[in-house]
């Protein structure tokens, strides 16, 4: 049976490391908030990341196969909803719902 002091020390060390790892990004990024580079990246990175994710998800999609219609329709709905409402959650949920509905009914194998 482990010693109580050892167990308390292990819990305290674990809690300290966990807290430090969660607080470190805030402490390190606080001085960078005034940086012009960080401001520029904060406006451009979300779009860049979304483009990378779309390319990654569609990279192996066979455009000559009928099964490609479900993801492409979902992509069109997602883009359309986002351009219309500018609501990321609505866009994601709408595109996902369209993809699931088409993939499980119309284009089910």
Buried (B, 14 or more C-beta within 10 A) or exposed (E): EEEEEEEEEEEEEEEEEEEEEEEEEEEEEEEEEEEEEEEEEEEEEEEEEEEEEEEEEEEEEEEEEEEBBBBBBBBEBBEEBBEEEEEEEBBEEBBEEBBEBBBEEEBEE
